Amino acid sequence: MKYRILTFIIWLLFPQTWCLAKMNLPGKAQLIEGVTYKETPQGALKLDIFRPDSTSVKACPVFVFIHGGSWSALDRTTIREAFRFQILEKLLQEGYVIVSIDYRLVNGKNGVFYPAPLSDCMDAIRWVRKERLVYGFDASKIAVGGCSAGGHLALMTAYAPDSLTPGSADLKTYSAQVNCCVDVYGPAHLGKMLRPSLLPPVVALAHLVLPKSKMCERKMLLEAFTQQGNSHPWRRHRICNLFSPVSYVDRAVPTLIFHGNKDGLVPFAQSRLLQKKLLKRKKTVLLKTIEGQDHGFPSLDKLRGEKIAAETYNFLFRYNHD
């Protein structure tokens, strides 16, 4: 009983220490939770900062992580799970600050449509530059990465021009440029994945043979990305291309891609296509095939997770510089 009371008092006085102990972060690493980086009509957006050494005043290179969840679910805490936590640990051990962000979700209930999530991600990069002196960020060494929908947003953050989406007025004087990008099974071509140009009769037929949940998610995402119904298939197709990373390969930064070759949600062909287009433009791209893995790498063992973490750090070591 005394131990529980003491633990509760420590949690009240030092919540960051509690998080550090609970997550077993390496060395003197520090977690600063729930920092607001942007105000939106839907409320404040927050991020978590993982510092490699809470006692150091040295400016550190930065990796901004964007979570997945079909652009409509989950939050910044997903970095604390599975192979993502192995990447987090490795980067902390190598002196990186990791900034894991929330963004507005397009769930059909809150009036959020694309490109609002992209605007948030780009503003998070701008916020890092704005607050560089407060949190010890090296503003010349910023990389971005994410998983699934977060991979798509990371690619768009790294490739797309600022003119594609307006940012926060408080942050617009800061650059959203990053040095490189890590994409983990993210969609690269929304037109090929969501099939927005299907005519209404074909969509009706698809409802008869495909799972209802799959068709409902497609409908929700197409409305969120295009704000167009089935009666405007070609308009939806053009808008999906506008919000696809493959449309901006001429602006690409060095890119590392991890993708399972058994992915049943985001086809492996999406990353193959992105790789092909980047190579055609003579851009730096490394595609790492994760053999036998479905979306999310559900059966990934610890050893392969450590390899992914090491490959991520090696890539950042080489390309995350001004």
RODO-2510 file (C-alpha; in nm, 4 decimals, decimal comma):
residues 322
     n   res          X          Y          Z
     1     m     0,0000     0,0000     0,0000
     2     k     0,2833     0,2405     0,0915
     3     y     0,4557     0,1593    -0,2396
     4     r     0,1387     0,2429    -0,4349
     5     i     0,1003     0,5748    -0,2548
     6     l     0,4654     0,6617    -0,3161
     7     t     0,4330     0,5694    -0,6849
     8     f     0,1233     0,7870    -0,7178
     9     i     0,3033     1,0848    -0,5587
    10     i     0,6004     1,0417    -0,7964
    11     w     0,3611     1,0278    -1,0912
    12     l     0,1948     1,3531    -0,9799
    13     l     0,5224     1,5362    -0,9263
    14     f     0,7239     1,3926    -1,2145
    15     p     0,4940     1,2621    -1,4909
    16     q     0,7765     1,2604    -1,7456
    17     t     0,9857     1,0348    -1,5209
    18     w     0,6903     0,7962    -1,4950
    19     c     0,6668     0,7750    -1,8745
    20     l     1,0417     0,7221    -1,9028
    21     a     1,0353     0,4334    -1,6567
    22     k     0,7208     0,2770    -1,8022
    23     m     0,8607     0,2809    -2,1575
    24     n     1,2152     0,1864    -2,0527
    25     l     1,3832     0,4434    -2,2740
    26     p     1,7594     0,4021    -2,3178
    27     g     2,0164     0,5905    -2,1102
    28     k     1,9147     0,9376    -1,9976
    29     a     1,6452     0,9723    -2,2614
    30     q     1,3518     1,1952    -2,1758
    31     l     0,9904     1,2010    -2,2920
    32     i     0,8083     1,5344    -2,3043
    33     e     0,4422     1,4576    -2,3691
    34     g     0,1513     1,6537    -2,5096
    35     v     0,3207     1,9681    -2,6397
    36     t     0,0798     2,1807    -2,8449
    37     y     0,2228     2,2768    -3,1824
    38     k    -0,0859     2,4103    -3,3597
    39     e    -0,4385     2,5348    -3,2942
    40     t    -0,7114     2,4294    -3,5385
    41     p    -1,0911     2,4677    -3,5557
    42     q    -1,1096     2,1087    -3,4294
    43     g    -0,8849     2,1801    -3,1319
    44     a    -0,5196     2,1824    -3,0381
    45     l    -0,2777     1,9435    -3,2075
    46     k    -0,0111     1,7888    -2,9873
    47     l     0,3180     1,6096    -3,0230
    48     d     0,5550     1,4097    -2,8055
    49     i     0,9275     1,4803    -2,7905
    50     f     1,1780     1,2059    -2,7128
    51     r     1,5182     1,3540    -2,6278
    52     p     1,8265     1,1291    -2,6252
    53     d     1,9845     1,2952    -2,3193
    54     s     1,7821     1,5167    -2,0884
    55     t     2,1031     1,6622    -1,9397
    56     s     2,2633     1,7679    -2,2685
    57     v     2,2356     2,1167    -2,4189
    58     k     2,3674     2,0019    -2,7575
    59     a     2,1377     2,0521    -3,0582
    60     c     2,0318     1,7147    -3,1967
    61     p     1,9208     1,5930    -3,5394
    62     v     1,5447     1,5413    -3,5611
    63     f     1,3211     1,2628    -3,6908
    64     v     0,9534     1,3613    -3,7175
    65     f     0,7247     1,0560    -3,7032
    66     i     0,3719     1,0517    -3,8540
    67     h     0,1341     0,7767    -3,7419
    68     g    -0,0887     0,5628    -3,9620
    69     g    -0,4525     0,4624    -3,9301
    70     s    -0,6095     0,5185    -4,2755
    71     w    -0,5874     0,8953    -4,2172
    72     s    -0,8916     0,8520    -3,9908
    73     a    -0,7773     0,6846    -3,6670
    74     l    -0,4961     0,6272    -3,4135
    75     d    -0,2568     0,8879    -3,2753
    76     r     0,1023     0,9822    -3,2012
    77     t     0,1502     0,7061    -2,9399
    78     t     0,1745     0,4298    -3,2034
    79     i     0,5504     0,4903    -3,2182
    80     r     0,5695     0,3225    -2,8770
    81     e     0,4616    -0,0155    -3,0166
    82     a     0,6150    -0,3071    -3,2097
    83     f     0,9013    -0,2411    -3,4549
    84     r     0,8305     0,1325    -3,4379
    85     f     0,9569     0,1357    -3,0800
    86     q     1,2717    -0,0444    -3,1937
    87     i     1,3341     0,2389    -3,4411
    88     l     1,2684     0,4895    -3,1621
    89     e     1,5171     0,3180    -2,9316
    90     k     1,7867     0,2983    -3,1978
    91     l     1,7553     0,6636    -3,2955
    92     l     1,7637     0,7747    -2,9309
    93     q     2,0788     0,5676    -2,8748
    94     e     2,2378     0,7406    -3,1739
    95     g     2,1597     1,0916    -3,0499
    96     y     1,8382     1,1705    -3,2356
    97     v     1,5408     1,3671    -3,1088
    98     i     1,2173     1,1988    -3,2181
    99     v     0,9057     1,4124    -3,2533
   100     s     0,5860     1,2063    -3,2831
   101     i     0,2871     1,4118    -3,3961
   102     d    -0,0897     1,4088    -3,4103
   103     y    -0,2746     1,5520    -3,7111
   104     r    -0,6385     1,6131    -3,7930
   105     l    -0,8198     1,2913    -3,8834
   106     v    -1,0557     1,2605    -4,1791
   107     n    -1,3167     1,0358    -4,0182
   108     g    -1,6267     1,1875    -4,1772
   109     k    -1,7516     1,3254    -3,8462
   110     n    -1,5424     1,6332    -3,7735
   111     g    -1,5581     1,8308    -4,0979
   112     v    -1,1929     1,7627    -4,1816
   113     f    -1,0957     1,7053    -4,5434
   114     y    -0,7658     1,6626    -4,7183
   115     p    -0,5226     1,8428    -4,7416
   116     a    -0,5769     1,9492    -4,3779
   117     p    -0,3719     1,6521    -4,2447
   118     l    -0,0878     1,7400    -4,4810
   119     s    -0,1038     2,1025    -4,3685
   120     d    -0,0648     1,9820    -4,0091
   121     c     0,2353     1,7633    -4,0893
   122     m     0,4125     2,0429    -4,2749
   123     d     0,3356     2,2803    -3,9894
   124     a     0,4922     2,0332    -3,7472
   125     i     0,8182     2,0645    -3,9413
   126     r     0,7870     2,4432    -3,9292
   127     w     0,7195     2,4247    -3,5542
   128     v     1,0410     2,2262    -3,5030
   129     r     1,2350     2,5082    -3,6647
   130     k     1,0493     2,7718    -3,4663
   131     e     1,1190     2,5988    -3,1329
   132     r     1,4714     2,4803    -3,2124
   133     l     1,6324     2,6754    -2,9283
   134     v     1,3726     2,5719    -2,6706
   135     y     1,4030     2,1960    -2,7258
   136     g     1,7508     2,1614    -2,8724
   137     f     1,6575     2,0776    -3,2308
   138     d     1,9199     2,0988    -3,5046
   139     a     1,7107     2,2773    -3,7671
   140     s     1,9543     2,1850    -4,0444
   141     k     1,9053     1,8113    -3,9815
   142     i     1,5350     1,7280    -4,0016
   143     a     1,3999     1,4044    -4,1492
   144     v     1,0419     1,2808    -4,1691
   145     g     0,8909     0,9338    -4,1694
   146     g     0,5741     0,7426    -4,1071
   147     c     0,3821     0,4177    -4,1418
   148     s     0,0892     0,3440    -4,3753
   149     a    -0,1195     0,6640    -4,4033
   150     g     0,1656     0,8256    -4,2110
   151     g     0,4039     0,7037    -4,4792
   152     h     0,1899     0,8738    -4,7423
   153     l     0,1835     1,1948    -4,5379
   154     a     0,5599     1,1760    -4,4813
   155     l     0,6200     1,1437    -4,8557
   156     m     0,3858     1,4325    -4,9297
   157     t     0,5469     1,6445    -4,6569
   158     a     0,8882     1,5757    -4,8095
   159     y     0,7909     1,6127    -5,1767
   160     a     0,4949     1,8479    -5,2152
   161     p     0,5307     2,2250    -5,2633
   162     d     0,4158     2,4632    -4,9900
   163     s     0,1581     2,6039    -5,2321
   164     l    -0,0412     2,2794    -5,2224
   165     t    -0,1828     2,3530    -4,8783
   166     p    -0,1968     2,6639    -4,6613
   167     g    -0,0258     2,6370    -4,3278
   168     s    -0,0832     2,8110    -3,9976
   169     a    -0,0312     3,1865    -4,0097
   170     d     0,1835     3,1601    -3,6955
   171     l     0,4274     2,9243    -3,8678
   172     k     0,4293     3,0333    -4,2320
   173     t     0,7609     3,2194    -4,2020
   174     y     0,9411     2,8907    -4,1271
   175     s     1,0439     2,6322    -4,3833
   176     a     0,8829     2,2870    -4,4025
   177     q     1,1754     2,1434    -4,5971
   178     v     1,3274     1,8128    -4,4844
   179     n     1,6475     1,6389    -4,5893
   180     c     1,5147     1,2866    -4,6377
   181     c     1,2134     1,0615    -4,5855
   182     v     1,1428     0,7139    -4,4439
   183     d     0,8239     0,5573    -4,5834
   184     v     0,6938     0,2376    -4,4236
   185     y     0,4281     0,0725    -4,6443
   186     g     0,2663     0,4051    -4,7339
   187     p     0,0368     0,4565    -5,0360
   188     a     0,2172     0,6312    -5,3205
   189     h    -0,0580     0,6491    -5,5852
   190     l    -0,4094     0,7090    -5,4497
   191     g    -0,5634     0,6782    -5,7949
   192     k    -0,4427     0,3205    -5,8354
   193     m    -0,5297     0,2234    -5,4789
   194     l    -0,8734     0,3838    -5,4315
   195     r    -0,9864     0,3553    -5,7962
   196     p    -1,1722     0,6894    -5,7956
   197     s    -1,2541     0,6752    -6,1685
   198     l    -1,4811     0,3709    -6,1416
   199     l    -1,8219     0,4508    -6,2893
   200     p    -2,1316     0,4214    -6,0643
   201     p    -2,2531     0,0907    -6,2207
   202     v    -1,9128    -0,0681    -6,1551
   203     v    -1,9167     0,0583    -5,7960
   204     a    -2,2642    -0,0905    -5,7485
   205     l    -2,1384    -0,4245    -5,8775
   206     a    -1,8362    -0,4058    -5,6457
   207     h    -2,0727    -0,3671    -5,3494
   208     l    -2,2114    -0,7121    -5,4324
   209     v    -1,8757    -0,8924    -5,4279
   210     l    -1,6514    -0,6982    -5,1892
   211     p    -1,6808    -0,6675    -4,8095
   212     k    -1,9105    -0,3874    -4,6968
   213     s    -1,6418    -0,2480    -4,4639
   214     k    -1,3953    -0,2163    -4,7520
   215     m    -1,6433    -0,0324    -4,9721
   216     c    -1,7487     0,1981    -4,6866
   217     e    -1,3869     0,2899    -4,6141
   218     r    -1,3243     0,3590    -4,9847
   219     k    -1,6296     0,5848    -4,9962
   220     m    -1,5227     0,7727    -4,6818
   221     l    -1,1657     0,8221    -4,8023
   222     l    -1,2657     0,9370    -5,1498
   223     e    -1,5033     1,1918    -5,0003
   224     a    -1,2319     1,3047    -4,7578
   225     f    -0,9700     1,3403    -5,0304
   226     t    -1,1861     1,4807    -5,3101
   227     q    -1,5162     1,6054    -5,1596
   228     q    -1,6770     1,4589    -5,4724
   229     g    -1,9398     1,1858    -5,5118
   230     n    -1,9647     0,8907    -5,7538
   231     s    -2,1096     1,1161    -6,0230
   232     h    -1,7704     1,2861    -6,0741
   233     p    -1,5261     0,9943    -6,1184
   234     w    -1,2730     1,1714    -6,3402
   235     r    -1,2699     1,4793    -6,1192
   236     r    -1,2018     1,2533    -5,8223
   237     h    -0,9250     1,0825    -6,0173
   238     r    -0,7517     1,4144    -6,0891
   239     i    -0,7728     1,5205    -5,7256
   240     c    -0,6346     1,1860    -5,6058
   241     n    -0,3399     1,2332    -5,8398
   242     l    -0,2890     1,5807    -5,6971
   243     f    -0,2516     1,4284    -5,3500
   244     s    -0,0283     1,1368    -5,4526
   245     p     0,3490     1,1329    -5,3874
   246     v     0,4177     0,9919    -5,7358
   247     s     0,3053     1,3277    -5,8767
   248     y     0,5956     1,5082    -5,7080
   249     v     0,8954     1,2836    -5,7735
   250     d     1,0781     1,5718    -5,9422
   251     r     1,0911     1,7377    -5,5977
   252     a     1,1845     1,4217    -5,4083
   253     v     1,4442     1,4034    -5,1341
   254     p     1,6396     1,0808    -5,0627
   255     t     1,3832     0,8177    -4,9687
   256     l     1,3980     0,4880    -4,7789
   257     i     1,0999     0,2531    -4,8224
   258     f     1,0065    -0,0557    -4,6189
   259     h     0,7203    -0,2667    -4,7547
   260     g     0,6001    -0,6223    -4,7034
   261     n     0,5618    -0,8210    -5,0234
   262     k     0,2431    -0,9844    -4,8893
   263     d     0,0685    -0,6564    -4,8025
   264     g    -0,3048    -0,7016    -4,8511
   265     l    -0,4043    -0,3445    -4,7682
   266     v    -0,1501    -0,1213    -4,9424
   267     p    -0,0197    -0,3289    -5,2348
   268     f     0,3561    -0,3787    -5,2577
   269     a     0,3203    -0,2541    -5,6166
   270     q     0,2631     0,0964    -5,4755
   271     s     0,6207     0,1144    -5,3474
   272     r     0,7554    -0,0531    -5,6603
   273     l     0,5870     0,2166    -5,8694
   274     l     0,7296     0,4953    -5,6548
   275     q     1,0760     0,3401    -5,6731
   276     k     1,0528     0,3146    -6,0523
   277     k     0,9484     0,6779    -6,0931
   278     l     1,2173     0,8033    -5,8557
   279     l     1,4896     0,6065    -6,0307
   280     k     1,3706     0,7380    -6,3664
   281     r     1,4263     1,0923    -6,2305
   282     k     1,7662     0,9824    -6,0945
   283     k     1,6558     1,0361    -5,7358
   284     t     1,8011     0,8489    -5,4396
   285     v     1,5678     0,5696    -5,3291
   286     l     1,6212     0,2475    -5,1330
   287     l     1,3380    -0,0071    -5,1311
   288     k     1,3691    -0,2730    -4,8604
   289     t     1,1380    -0,5693    -4,9211
   290     i     1,0193    -0,7288    -4,5970
   291     e     0,9642    -1,0859    -4,7088
   292     g     0,6395    -1,2586    -4,6173
   293     q     0,4958    -0,9629    -4,4253
   294     d     0,1426    -0,8283    -4,4497
   295     h     0,0433    -0,4702    -4,3694
   296     g     0,1792    -0,3626    -4,0316
   297     f     0,4431    -0,6397    -4,0289
   298     p     0,2288    -0,8516    -3,7914
   299     s     0,4694    -1,1465    -3,7681
   300     l     0,7937    -0,9512    -3,7606
   301     d     1,0415    -1,0966    -3,5115
   302     k     1,2699    -0,8935    -3,2869
   303     l     1,5787    -0,9579    -3,4981
   304     r     1,4197    -0,8265    -3,8166
   305     g     1,2813    -0,5302    -3,6226
   306     e     1,6342    -0,4475    -3,5076
   307     k     1,7548    -0,4714    -3,8672
   308     i     1,4877    -0,2265    -3,9829
   309     a     1,5884     0,0105    -3,7015
   310     a     1,9566    -0,0151    -3,7961
   311     e     1,8827     0,0427    -4,1654
   312     t     1,6740     0,3461    -4,0752
   313     y     1,9544     0,4986    -3,8715
   314     n     2,2172     0,4221    -4,1374
   315     f     2,0016     0,5949    -4,3978
   316     l     1,9519     0,9007    -4,1762
   317     f     2,3224     0,9120    -4,0922
   318     r     2,3977     0,9355    -4,4621
   319     y     2,1239     1,1683    -4,5871
   320     n     1,9927     1,3800    -4,2989
   321     h     2,2213     1,6765    -4,3375
   322     d     2,1916     2,0262    -4,4769
***
